[in-house]
């Protein structure tokens, strides 16, 4: 069951990515604008090959923050 949020929720996951739920807009380093209401996971370890999105690299590099 998908929960609807009036606001965007940013949740720090232990040892993993930043979970974003709700509508938001993000501008990449290349200037590309991404607008979505879908749940996404943003990289916190800095090693993802799909930045700004998580590709689970944190599991391989031992990220624990």
mmJSON file of the N, C-alpha and C atoms, coordinates in Angstrom:
{"data_MODEL":{"atom_site":{
"group_PDB":["ATOM","ATOM","ATOM","ATOM","ATOM","ATOM","ATOM","ATOM","ATOM","ATOM","ATOM","ATOM","ATOM","ATOM","ATOM","ATOM","ATOM","ATOM","ATOM","ATOM","ATOM","ATOM","ATOM","ATOM","ATOM","ATOM","ATOM","ATOM","ATOM","ATOM","ATOM","ATOM","ATOM","ATOM","ATOM","ATOM","ATOM","ATOM","ATOM","ATOM","ATOM","ATOM","ATOM","ATOM","ATOM","ATOM","ATOM","ATOM","ATOM","ATOM","ATOM","ATOM","ATOM","ATOM","ATOM","ATOM","ATOM","ATOM","ATOM","ATOM","ATOM","ATOM","ATOM","ATOM","ATOM","ATOM","ATOM","ATOM","ATOM","ATOM","ATOM","ATOM","ATOM","ATOM","ATOM","ATOM","ATOM","ATOM","ATOM","ATOM","ATOM","ATOM","ATOM","ATOM","ATOM","ATOM","ATOM","ATOM","ATOM","ATOM","ATOM","ATOM","ATOM","ATOM","ATOM","ATOM","ATOM","ATOM","ATOM","ATOM","ATOM","ATOM","ATOM","ATOM","ATOM","ATOM","ATOM","ATOM","ATOM","ATOM","ATOM","ATOM","ATOM","ATOM","ATOM","ATOM","ATOM","ATOM","ATOM","ATOM","ATOM","ATOM","ATOM","ATOM","ATOM","ATOM","ATOM","ATOM","ATOM","ATOM","ATOM","ATOM","ATOM","ATOM","ATOM","ATOM","ATOM","ATOM","ATOM","ATOM","ATOM","ATOM","ATOM","ATOM","ATOM","ATOM","ATOM","ATOM","ATOM","ATOM","ATOM","ATOM","ATOM","ATOM","ATOM","ATOM","ATOM","ATOM","ATOM","ATOM","ATOM","ATOM","ATOM","ATOM","ATOM","ATOM","ATOM","ATOM","ATOM","ATOM","ATOM","ATOM","ATOM","ATOM","ATOM","ATOM","ATOM","ATOM","ATOM","ATOM","ATOM","ATOM","ATOM","ATOM","ATOM","ATOM","ATOM","ATOM","ATOM","ATOM","ATOM","ATOM","ATOM","ATOM","ATOM"],
"id":[1,2,3,4,5,6,7,8,9,10,11,12,13,14,15,16,17,18,19,20,21,22,23,24,25,26,27,28,29,30,31,32,33,34,35,36,37,38,39,40,41,42,43,44,45,46,47,48,49,50,51,52,53,54,55,56,57,58,59,60,61,62,63,64,65,66,67,68,69,70,71,72,73,74,75,76,77,78,79,80,81,82,83,84,85,86,87,88,89,90,91,92,93,94,95,96,97,98,99,100,101,102,103,104,105,106,107,108,109,110,111,112,113,114,115,116,117,118,119,120,121,122,123,124,125,126,127,128,129,130,131,132,133,134,135,136,137,138,139,140,141,142,143,144,145,146,147,148,149,150,151,152,153,154,155,156,157,158,159,160,161,162,163,164,165,166,167,168,169,170,171,172,173,174,175,176,177,178,179,180,181,182,183,184,185,186,187,188,189,190,191,192,193,194,195],
"type_symbol":["N","C","C","N","C","C","N","C","C","N","C","C","N","C","C","N","C","C","N","C","C","N","C","C","N","C","C","N","C","C","N","C","C","N","C","C","N","C","C","N","C","C","N","C","C","N","C","C","N","C","C","N","C","C","N","C","C","N","C","C","N","C","C","N","C","C","N","C","C","N","C","C","N","C","C","N","C","C","N","C","C","N","C","C","N","C","C","N","C","C","N","C","C","N","C","C","N","C","C","N","C","C","N","C","C","N","C","C","N","C","C","N","C","C","N","C","C","N","C","C","N","C","C","N","C","C","N","C","C","N","C","C","N","C","C","N","C","C","N","C","C","N","C","C","N","C","C","N","C","C","N","C","C","N","C","C","N","C","C","N","C","C","N","C","C","N","C","C","N","C","C","N","C","C","N","C","C","N","C","C","N","C","C","N","C","C","N","C","C","N","C","C","N","C","C"],
"label_atom_id":["N","CA","C","N","CA","C","N","CA","C","N","CA","C","N","CA","C","N","CA","C","N","CA","C","N","CA","C","N","CA","C","N","CA","C","N","CA","C","N","CA","C","N","CA","C","N","CA","C","N","CA","C","N","CA","C","N","CA","C","N","CA","C","N","CA","C","N","CA","C","N","CA","C","N","CA","C","N","CA","C","N","CA","C","N","CA","C","N","CA","C","N","CA","C","N","CA","C","N","CA","C","N","CA","C","N","CA","C","N","CA","C","N","CA","C","N","CA","C","N","CA","C","N","CA","C","N","CA","C","N","CA","C","N","CA","C","N","CA","C","N","CA","C","N","CA","C","N","CA","C","N","CA","C","N","CA","C","N","CA","C","N","CA","C","N","CA","C","N","CA","C","N","CA","C","N","CA","C","N","CA","C","N","CA","C","N","CA","C","N","CA","C","N","CA","C","N","CA","C","N","CA","C","N","CA","C","N","CA","C","N","CA","C","N","CA","C","N","CA","C","N","CA","C","N","CA","C"],
"label_alt_id":[null,null,null,null,null,null,null,null,null,null,null,null,null,null,null,null,null,null,null,null,null,null,null,null,null,null,null,null,null,null,null,null,null,null,null,null,null,null,null,null,null,null,null,null,null,null,null,null,null,null,null,null,null,null,null,null,null,null,null,null,null,null,null,null,null,null,null,null,null,null,null,null,null,null,null,null,null,null,null,null,null,null,null,null,null,null,null,null,null,null,null,null,null,null,null,null,null,null,null,null,null,null,null,null,null,null,null,null,null,null,null,null,null,null,null,null,null,null,null,null,null,null,null,null,null,null,null,null,null,null,null,null,null,null,null,null,null,null,null,null,null,null,null,null,null,null,null,null,null,null,null,null,null,null,null,null,null,null,null,null,null,null,null,null,null,null,null,null,null,null,null,null,null,null,null,null,null,null,null,null,null,null,null,null,null,null,null,null,null,null,null,null,null,null,null],
"label_comp_id":["UNK","UNK","UNK","UNK","UNK","UNK","UNK","UNK","UNK","UNK","UNK","UNK","UNK","UNK","UNK","UNK","UNK","UNK","UNK","UNK","UNK","UNK","UNK","UNK","UNK","UNK","UNK","UNK","UNK","UNK","UNK","UNK","UNK","UNK","UNK","UNK","UNK","UNK","UNK","UNK","UNK","UNK","UNK","UNK","UNK","UNK","UNK","UNK","UNK","UNK","UNK","UNK","UNK","UNK","UNK","UNK","UNK","UNK","UNK","UNK","UNK","UNK","UNK","UNK","UNK","UNK","UNK","UNK","UNK","UNK","UNK","UNK","UNK","UNK","UNK","UNK","UNK","UNK","UNK","UNK","UNK","UNK","UNK","UNK","UNK","UNK","UNK","UNK","UNK","UNK","UNK","UNK","UNK","UNK","UNK","UNK","UNK","UNK","UNK","UNK","UNK","UNK","UNK","UNK","UNK","UNK","UNK","UNK","UNK","UNK","UNK","UNK","UNK","UNK","UNK","UNK","UNK","UNK","UNK","UNK","UNK","UNK","UNK","UNK","UNK","UNK","UNK","UNK","UNK","UNK","UNK","UNK","UNK","UNK","UNK","UNK","UNK","UNK","UNK","UNK","UNK","UNK","UNK","UNK","UNK","UNK","UNK","UNK","UNK","UNK","UNK","UNK","UNK","UNK","UNK","UNK","UNK","UNK","UNK","UNK","UNK","UNK","UNK","UNK","UNK","UNK","UNK","UNK","UNK","UNK","UNK","UNK","UNK","UNK","UNK","UNK","UNK","UNK","UNK","UNK","UNK","UNK","UNK","UNK","UNK","UNK","UNK","UNK","UNK","UNK","UNK","UNK","UNK","UNK","UNK"],
"label_asym_id":["A","A","A","A","A","A","A","A","A","A","A","A","A","A","A","A","A","A","A","A","A","A","A","A","A","A","A","A","A","A","A","A","A","A","A","A","A","A","A","A","A","A","A","A","A","A","A","A","A","A","A","A","A","A","A","A","A","A","A","A","A","A","A","A","A","A","A","A","A","A","A","A","A","A","A","A","A","A","A","A","A","A","A","A","A","A","A","A","A","A","A","A","A","A","A","A","A","A","A","A","A","A","A","A","A","A","A","A","A","A","A","A","A","A","A","A","A","A","A","A","A","A","A","A","A","A","A","A","A","A","A","A","A","A","A","A","A","A","A","A","A","A","A","A","A","A","A","A","A","A","A","A","A","A","A","A","A","A","A","A","A","A","A","A","A","A","A","A","A","A","A","A","A","A","A","A","A","A","A","A","A","A","A","A","A","A","A","A","A","A","A","A","A","A","A"],
"label_entity_id":["1","1","1","1","1","1","1","1","1","1","1","1","1","1","1","1","1","1","1","1","1","1","1","1","1","1","1","1","1","1","1","1","1","1","1","1","1","1","1","1","1","1","1","1","1","1","1","1","1","1","1","1","1","1","1","1","1","1","1","1","1","1","1","1","1","1","1","1","1","1","1","1","1","1","1","1","1","1","1","1","1","1","1","1","1","1","1","1","1","1","1","1","1","1","1","1","1","1","1","1","1","1","1","1","1","1","1","1","1","1","1","1","1","1","1","1","1","1","1","1","1","1","1","1","1","1","1","1","1","1","1","1","1","1","1","1","1","1","1","1","1","1","1","1","1","1","1","1","1","1","1","1","1","1","1","1","1","1","1","1","1","1","1","1","1","1","1","1","1","1","1","1","1","1","1","1","1","1","1","1","1","1","1","1","1","1","1","1","1","1","1","1","1","1","1"],
"label_seq_id":[1,1,1,2,2,2,3,3,3,4,4,4,5,5,5,6,6,6,7,7,7,8,8,8,9,9,9,10,10,10,11,11,11,12,12,12,13,13,13,14,14,14,15,15,15,16,16,16,17,17,17,18,18,18,19,19,19,20,20,20,21,21,21,22,22,22,23,23,23,24,24,24,25,25,25,26,26,26,27,27,27,28,28,28,29,29,29,30,30,30,31,31,31,32,32,32,33,33,33,34,34,34,35,35,35,36,36,36,37,37,37,38,38,38,39,39,39,40,40,40,41,41,41,42,42,42,43,43,43,44,44,44,45,45,45,46,46,46,47,47,47,48,48,48,49,49,49,50,50,50,51,51,51,52,52,52,53,53,53,54,54,54,55,55,55,56,56,56,57,57,57,58,58,58,59,59,59,60,60,60,61,61,61,62,62,62,63,63,63,64,64,64,65,65,65],
"pdbx_PDB_ins_code":[null,null,null,null,null,null,null,null,null,null,null,null,null,null,null,null,null,null,null,null,null,null,null,null,null,null,null,null,null,null,null,null,null,null,null,null,null,null,null,null,null,null,null,null,null,null,null,null,null,null,null,null,null,null,null,null,null,null,null,null,null,null,null,null,null,null,null,null,null,null,null,null,null,null,null,null,null,null,null,null,null,null,null,null,null,null,null,null,null,null,null,null,null,null,null,null,null,null,null,null,null,null,null,null,null,null,null,null,null,null,null,null,null,null,null,null,null,null,null,null,null,null,null,null,null,null,null,null,null,null,null,null,null,null,null,null,null,null,null,null,null,null,null,null,null,null,null,null,null,null,null,null,null,null,null,null,null,null,null,null,null,null,null,null,null,null,null,null,null,null,null,null,null,null,null,null,null,null,null,null,null,null,null,null,null,null,null,null,null,null,null,null,null,null,null],
"Cartn_x":[0.831,0.0,0.879,0.712,1.507,0.893,1.74,1.275,1.411,0.425,0.47,0.973,1.902,2.45,2.096,1.694,1.439,2.761,3.79,5.118,6.121,7.283,8.349,8.982,9.254,9.881,11.261,12.287,13.655,14.002,14.369,14.673,16.084,16.923,18.283,18.209,18.663,18.661,20.025,20.057,21.293,22.198,23.378,24.354,23.96,23.004,22.542,22.162,21.32,20.98,19.981,19.719,18.686,17.41,16.385,15.105,14.242,13.749,12.927,11.555,10.521,9.15,8.332,7.587,6.764,7.314,6.579,6.992,8.234,9.173,10.348,10.995,11.862,12.626,14.091,14.934,16.376,17.085,18.126,18.921,20.283,20.63,21.901,23.065,24.28,25.488,25.553,24.851,24.815,23.702,22.972,21.893,20.549,20.54,19.301,18.367,17.112,16.094,15.311,15.188,14.395,13.272,12.045,10.875,10.093,9.793,9.116,8.28,7.34,6.575,6.825,7.666,7.995,9.015,9.006,10.003,11.35,12.384,13.729,14.715,15.891,16.959,18.178,18.652,19.797,21.061,22.15,23.436,23.972,24.448,25.14,26.605,26.988,28.365,29.308,28.765,29.588,30.192,29.875,30.509,29.573,28.309,27.341,27.723,27.506,27.74,26.506,25.444,24.197,23.836,24.848,24.607,23.633,22.728,22.646,21.914,21.547,20.765,21.651,21.137,21.845,21.832,22.962,23.033,23.513,23.401,23.786,25.293,26.095,27.545,27.935,27.126,27.438,27.628,26.962,27.106,28.498,29.05,30.375,31.514,31.309,32.398,32.368,31.38,31.325,30.882,30.06,29.546,28.707,28.955,28.24,27.715,27.654,27.175,25.691],
"Cartn_y":[-1.181,0.0,1.249,2.096,3.309,4.406,5.049,6.155,7.444,8.277,9.571,10.613,11.413,12.45,13.813,14.723,16.089,16.803,16.372,16.961,15.871,16.295,15.351,14.886,13.592,13.009,12.491,12.962,12.493,11.642,10.381,9.46,8.911,9.123,8.586,7.13,6.234,4.82,4.463,3.596,3.208,2.466,3.01,2.363,2.324,3.156,3.123,4.486,4.493,5.727,6.601,7.749,8.658,8.318,7.909,7.535,8.788,9.073,10.257,9.804,10.217,9.853,11.129,11.23,12.412,13.228,14.24,15.033,15.862,15.879,16.726,16.951,17.949,18.286,18.288,17.697,17.7,18.106,18.911,19.355,18.692,17.921,17.217,18.13,17.62,18.403,18.84,18.123,18.458,19.446,19.895,20.843,20.21,18.885,18.182,18.221,18.557,18.627,17.32,16.736,15.525,15.872,15.681,15.952,14.655,14.252,12.979,12.977,12.09,11.815,10.379,9.659,8.272,8.221,7.132,6.904,6.675,7.381,7.2,7.083,6.576,6.428,7.166,8.146,8.956,8.466,8.423,7.94,8.826,8.185,8.899,8.51,7.385,6.92,7.606,8.189,8.885,7.997,6.711,5.767,5.234,5.606,5.098,5.479,4.572,4.874,5.511,5.676,6.265,7.53,8.255,9.461,10.382,10.979,11.041,9.852,8.868,7.745,6.612,5.86,4.737,3.537,2.84,1.586,0.435,0.603,-0.377,-0.556,0.34,0.263,0.356,1.042,1.185,-0.163,-1.186,-2.532,-3.099,-2.82,-3.339,-2.568,-1.258,-0.432,-0.29,-0.894,-0.884,0.44,1.181,2.459,2.193,2.956,2.669,3.911,5.012,6.256,6.295],
"Cartn_z":[0.0,0.0,0.0,-0.986,-1.093,-0.234,0.564,1.393,0.604,0.663,0.004,1.0,0.582,1.428,0.855,1.73,1.317,1.088,1.836,1.739,1.389,1.003,0.712,2.013,2.104,3.282,2.895,3.589,3.402,4.611,4.369,5.463,5.3,6.303,6.279,6.702,5.825,6.161,6.751,7.734,8.39,7.412,7.18,6.309,4.849,4.448,3.07,2.544,1.539,0.842,1.599,1.025,1.503,0.752,1.477,0.872,0.771,-0.433,-0.663,-1.141,-0.404,-0.735,-0.869,-1.936,-2.172,-3.32,-3.723,-4.886,-4.581,-5.544,-5.397,-6.759,-6.798,-7.993,-7.592,-8.441,-8.183,-9.472,-9.334,-10.477,-10.392,-11.424,-11.452,-11.777,-11.63,-11.912,-13.365,-14.241,-15.655,-15.993,-14.972,-15.168,-15.486,-15.636,-15.94,-14.735,-14.989,-13.947,-13.932,-12.765,-12.582,-11.616,-12.062,-11.239,-11.108,-9.878,-9.688,-8.41,-8.375,-7.16,-6.72,-7.47,-7.153,-6.016,-5.264,-4.225,-4.895,-4.425,-4.964,-3.802,-4.121,-3.142,-3.672,-2.899,-3.301,-2.61,-3.367,-2.87,-1.742,-0.673,0.409,0.506,-0.107,0.04,-0.951,-2.007,-2.992,-4.057,-4.051,-4.977,-6.063,-6.05,-7.023,-8.447,-9.37,-10.787,-11.413,-10.628,-11.118,-10.34,-9.866,-9.072,-9.788,-9.057,-7.611,-6.991,-7.809,-7.315,-6.815,-5.867,-5.27,-6.216,-6.309,-7.068,-6.175,-4.879,-3.853,-3.687,-4.251,-4.087,-2.618,-1.799,-0.374,0.304,-0.198,0.367,0.109,-1.072,-1.44,-0.794,-0.572,-0.044,1.469,2.12,3.578,4.177,3.47,3.982,5.228,6.307,7.552,8.261,7.623,8.262,8.389],
"occupancy":[1.0,1.0,1.0,1.0,1.0,1.0,1.0,1.0,1.0,1.0,1.0,1.0,1.0,1.0,1.0,1.0,1.0,1.0,1.0,1.0,1.0,1.0,1.0,1.0,1.0,1.0,1.0,1.0,1.0,1.0,1.0,1.0,1.0,1.0,1.0,1.0,1.0,1.0,1.0,1.0,1.0,1.0,1.0,1.0,1.0,1.0,1.0,1.0,1.0,1.0,1.0,1.0,1.0,1.0,1.0,1.0,1.0,1.0,1.0,1.0,1.0,1.0,1.0,1.0,1.0,1.0,1.0,1.0,1.0,1.0,1.0,1.0,1.0,1.0,1.0,1.0,1.0,1.0,1.0,1.0,1.0,1.0,1.0,1.0,1.0,1.0,1.0,1.0,1.0,1.0,1.0,1.0,1.0,1.0,1.0,1.0,1.0,1.0,1.0,1.0,1.0,1.0,1.0,1.0,1.0,1.0,1.0,1.0,1.0,1.0,1.0,1.0,1.0,1.0,1.0,1.0,1.0,1.0,1.0,1.0,1.0,1.0,1.0,1.0,1.0,1.0,1.0,1.0,1.0,1.0,1.0,1.0,1.0,1.0,1.0,1.0,1.0,1.0,1.0,1.0,1.0,1.0,1.0,1.0,1.0,1.0,1.0,1.0,1.0,1.0,1.0,1.0,1.0,1.0,1.0,1.0,1.0,1.0,1.0,1.0,1.0,1.0,1.0,1.0,1.0,1.0,1.0,1.0,1.0,1.0,1.0,1.0,1.0,1.0,1.0,1.0,1.0,1.0,1.0,1.0,1.0,1.0,1.0,1.0,1.0,1.0,1.0,1.0,1.0,1.0,1.0,1.0,1.0,1.0,1.0],
"B_iso_or_equiv":[0.0,0.0,0.0,0.0,0.0,0.0,0.0,0.0,0.0,0.0,0.0,0.0,0.0,0.0,0.0,0.0,0.0,0.0,0.0,0.0,0.0,0.0,0.0,0.0,0.0,0.0,0.0,0.0,0.0,0.0,0.0,0.0,0.0,0.0,0.0,0.0,0.0,0.0,0.0,0.0,0.0,0.0,0.0,0.0,0.0,0.0,0.0,0.0,0.0,0.0,0.0,0.0,0.0,0.0,0.0,0.0,0.0,0.0,0.0,0.0,0.0,0.0,0.0,0.0,0.0,0.0,0.0,0.0,0.0,0.0,0.0,0.0,0.0,0.0,0.0,0.0,0.0,0.0,0.0,0.0,0.0,0.0,0.0,0.0,0.0,0.0,0.0,0.0,0.0,0.0,0.0,0.0,0.0,0.0,0.0,0.0,0.0,0.0,0.0,0.0,0.0,0.0,0.0,0.0,0.0,0.0,0.0,0.0,0.0,0.0,0.0,0.0,0.0,0.0,0.0,0.0,0.0,0.0,0.0,0.0,0.0,0.0,0.0,0.0,0.0,0.0,0.0,0.0,0.0,0.0,0.0,0.0,0.0,0.0,0.0,0.0,0.0,0.0,0.0,0.0,0.0,0.0,0.0,0.0,0.0,0.0,0.0,0.0,0.0,0.0,0.0,0.0,0.0,0.0,0.0,0.0,0.0,0.0,0.0,0.0,0.0,0.0,0.0,0.0,0.0,0.0,0.0,0.0,0.0,0.0,0.0,0.0,0.0,0.0,0.0,0.0,0.0,0.0,0.0,0.0,0.0,0.0,0.0,0.0,0.0,0.0,0.0,0.0,0.0,0.0,0.0,0.0,0.0,0.0,0.0],
"pdbx_formal_charge":[null,null,null,null,null,null,null,null,null,null,null,null,null,null,null,null,null,null,null,null,null,null,null,null,null,null,null,null,null,null,null,null,null,null,null,null,null,null,null,null,null,null,null,null,null,null,null,null,null,null,null,null,null,null,null,null,null,null,null,null,null,null,null,null,null,null,null,null,null,null,null,null,null,null,null,null,null,null,null,null,null,null,null,null,null,null,null,null,null,null,null,null,null,null,null,null,null,null,null,null,null,null,null,null,null,null,null,null,null,null,null,null,null,null,null,null,null,null,null,null,null,null,null,null,null,null,null,null,null,null,null,null,null,null,null,null,null,null,null,null,null,null,null,null,null,null,null,null,null,null,null,null,null,null,null,null,null,null,null,null,null,null,null,null,null,null,null,null,null,null,null,null,null,null,null,null,null,null,null,null,null,null,null,null,null,null,null,null,null,null,null,null,null,null,null],
"auth_seq_id":[1,1,1,2,2,2,3,3,3,4,4,4,5,5,5,6,6,6,7,7,7,8,8,8,9,9,9,10,10,10,11,11,11,12,12,12,13,13,13,14,14,14,15,15,15,16,16,16,17,17,17,18,18,18,19,19,19,20,20,20,21,21,21,22,22,22,23,23,23,24,24,24,25,25,25,26,26,26,27,27,27,28,28,28,29,29,29,30,30,30,31,31,31,32,32,32,33,33,33,34,34,34,35,35,35,36,36,36,37,37,37,38,38,38,39,39,39,40,40,40,41,41,41,42,42,42,43,43,43,44,44,44,45,45,45,46,46,46,47,47,47,48,48,48,49,49,49,50,50,50,51,51,51,52,52,52,53,53,53,54,54,54,55,55,55,56,56,56,57,57,57,58,58,58,59,59,59,60,60,60,61,61,61,62,62,62,63,63,63,64,64,64,65,65,65],
"auth_comp_id":["UNK","UNK","UNK","UNK","UNK","UNK","UNK","UNK","UNK","UNK","UNK","UNK","UNK","UNK","UNK","UNK","UNK","UNK","UNK","UNK","UNK","UNK","UNK","UNK","UNK","UNK","UNK","UNK","UNK","UNK","UNK","UNK","UNK","UNK","UNK","UNK","UNK","UNK","UNK","UNK","UNK","UNK","UNK","UNK","UNK","UNK","UNK","UNK","UNK","UNK","UNK","UNK","UNK","UNK","UNK","UNK","UNK","UNK","UNK","UNK","UNK","UNK","UNK","UNK","UNK","UNK","UNK","UNK","UNK","UNK","UNK","UNK","UNK","UNK","UNK","UNK","UNK","UNK","UNK","UNK","UNK","UNK","UNK","UNK","UNK","UNK","UNK","UNK","UNK","UNK","UNK","UNK","UNK","UNK","UNK","UNK","UNK","UNK","UNK","UNK","UNK","UNK","UNK","UNK","UNK","UNK","UNK","UNK","UNK","UNK","UNK","UNK","UNK","UNK","UNK","UNK","UNK","UNK","UNK","UNK","UNK","UNK","UNK","UNK","UNK","UNK","UNK","UNK","UNK","UNK","UNK","UNK","UNK","UNK","UNK","UNK","UNK","UNK","UNK","UNK","UNK","UNK","UNK","UNK","UNK","UNK","UNK","UNK","UNK","UNK","UNK","UNK","UNK","UNK","UNK","UNK","UNK","UNK","UNK","UNK","UNK","UNK","UNK","UNK","UNK","UNK","UNK","UNK","UNK","UNK","UNK","UNK","UNK","UNK","UNK","UNK","UNK","UNK","UNK","UNK","UNK","UNK","UNK","UNK","UNK","UNK","UNK","UNK","UNK","UNK","UNK","UNK","UNK","UNK","UNK"],
"auth_asym_id":["A","A","A","A","A","A","A","A","A","A","A","A","A","A","A","A","A","A","A","A","A","A","A","A","A","A","A","A","A","A","A","A","A","A","A","A","A","A","A","A","A","A","A","A","A","A","A","A","A","A","A","A","A","A","A","A","A","A","A","A","A","A","A","A","A","A","A","A","A","A","A","A","A","A","A","A","A","A","A","A","A","A","A","A","A","A","A","A","A","A","A","A","A","A","A","A","A","A","A","A","A","A","A","A","A","A","A","A","A","A","A","A","A","A","A","A","A","A","A","A","A","A","A","A","A","A","A","A","A","A","A","A","A","A","A","A","A","A","A","A","A","A","A","A","A","A","A","A","A","A","A","A","A","A","A","A","A","A","A","A","A","A","A","A","A","A","A","A","A","A","A","A","A","A","A","A","A","A","A","A","A","A","A","A","A","A","A","A","A","A","A","A","A","A","A"],
"auth_atom_id":["N","CA","C","N","CA","C","N","CA","C","N","CA","C","N","CA","C","N","CA","C","N","CA","C","N","CA","C","N","CA","C","N","CA","C","N","CA","C","N","CA","C","N","CA","C","N","CA","C","N","CA","C","N","CA","C","N","CA","C","N","CA","C","N","CA","C","N","CA","C","N","CA","C","N","CA","C","N","CA","C","N","CA","C","N","CA","C","N","CA","C","N","CA","C","N","CA","C","N","CA","C","N","CA","C","N","CA","C","N","CA","C","N","CA","C","N","CA","C","N","CA","C","N","CA","C","N","CA","C","N","CA","C","N","CA","C","N","CA","C","N","CA","C","N","CA","C","N","CA","C","N","CA","C","N","CA","C","N","CA","C","N","CA","C","N","CA","C","N","CA","C","N","CA","C","N","CA","C","N","CA","C","N","CA","C","N","CA","C","N","CA","C","N","CA","C","N","CA","C","N","CA","C","N","CA","C","N","CA","C","N","CA","C","N","CA","C","N","CA","C","N","CA","C","N","CA","C"],
"pdbx_PDB_model_num":[1,1,1,1,1,1,1,1,1,1,1,1,1,1,1,1,1,1,1,1,1,1,1,1,1,1,1,1,1,1,1,1,1,1,1,1,1,1,1,1,1,1,1,1,1,1,1,1,1,1,1,1,1,1,1,1,1,1,1,1,1,1,1,1,1,1,1,1,1,1,1,1,1,1,1,1,1,1,1,1,1,1,1,1,1,1,1,1,1,1,1,1,1,1,1,1,1,1,1,1,1,1,1,1,1,1,1,1,1,1,1,1,1,1,1,1,1,1,1,1,1,1,1,1,1,1,1,1,1,1,1,1,1,1,1,1,1,1,1,1,1,1,1,1,1,1,1,1,1,1,1,1,1,1,1,1,1,1,1,1,1,1,1,1,1,1,1,1,1,1,1,1,1,1,1,1,1,1,1,1,1,1,1,1,1,1,1,1,1,1,1,1,1,1,1]
}}}
